[in-house]
Amino acid sequence: MALLTGGTNALHARAASCVRAPRVDRVTLPRLTADLPEVSDIAITVFAARRRRPIEQDAAGLLRPPAD
């Protein structure tokens, strides 16, 4: 998310096994998503799922609207 917002990473990760992954910087990301729209689709789906998880687990610090 920090890559999209211009922020800095708050968390570091370490793989439990050998991983091959692309490294994309802030300059390259807009061109990559313009050339490969499916990259944007995947990223948006993942970000939405990550945001939804704490909300569904009542751990996001947000209040749910009252039930009708």
C-alpha positions as CSV (number, residue, x, y, z in Angstrom):
1,M,0.0,0.0,0.0
2,A,2.9,2.4,0.8
3,L,4.0,2.0,-2.8
4,L,0.7,3.4,-4.0
5,T,0.3,6.1,-1.4
6,G,3.9,7.4,-1.4
7,G,4.3,6.4,2.2
8,T,7.0,4.2,3.8
9,N,6.7,0.6,4.7
10,A,5.7,0.0,8.3
11,L,6.2,-3.8,8.2
12,H,9.0,-6.0,6.9
13,A,8.4,-9.5,5.7
14,R,10.6,-12.6,5.4
15,A,9.7,-15.6,3.3
16,A,9.6,-19.0,5.0
17,S,11.0,-20.6,1.9
18,C,12.7,-19.7,-1.4
19,V,10.6,-17.1,-3.3
20,R,10.9,-15.5,-6.7
21,A,9.0,-12.2,-6.9
22,P,9.3,-9.1,-9.1
23,R,10.5,-5.9,-7.5
24,V,8.7,-2.8,-8.7
25,D,9.5,0.7,-7.7
26,R,7.2,3.8,-7.6
27,V,8.4,5.1,-10.9
28,T,7.8,1.8,-12.7
29,L,4.4,0.9,-11.2
30,P,2.2,3.4,-13.2
31,R,3.7,2.2,-16.5
32,L,3.4,-1.4,-15.5
33,T,-0.3,-1.1,-14.6
34,A,-1.0,0.9,-17.8
35,D,0.7,-1.8,-19.9
36,L,-0.8,-4.8,-17.9
37,P,-4.3,-3.8,-16.5
38,E,-4.6,-7.2,-14.9
39,V,-1.9,-6.2,-12.5
40,S,-4.1,-3.4,-11.2
41,D,-7.1,-5.8,-11.0
42,I,-5.1,-8.2,-8.8
43,A,-3.7,-5.5,-6.6
44,I,-7.1,-3.9,-6.0
45,T,-8.6,-7.3,-5.1
46,V,-5.8,-8.0,-2.7
47,F,-5.9,-4.6,-1.0
48,A,-9.6,-4.8,-0.6
49,A,-9.4,-8.2,1.0
50,R,-6.7,-7.0,3.4
51,R,-8.8,-4.1,4.4
52,R,-12.0,-6.2,4.7
53,R,-10.4,-8.8,7.0
54,P,-9.9,-6.6,10.1
55,I,-13.3,-5.0,9.7
56,E,-15.0,-8.4,9.6
57,Q,-13.0,-9.5,12.7
58,D,-14.0,-6.3,14.5
59,A,-10.3,-5.5,14.9
60,A,-10.1,-2.4,12.7
61,G,-11.1,0.3,15.2
62,L,-14.1,1.2,13.1
63,L,-17.7,1.0,14.2
64,R,-20.2,-0.9,12.1
65,P,-23.4,1.0,11.2
66,P,-26.4,0.0,13.2
67,A,-28.5,-2.9,11.8
68,D,-31.8,-1.8,10.2
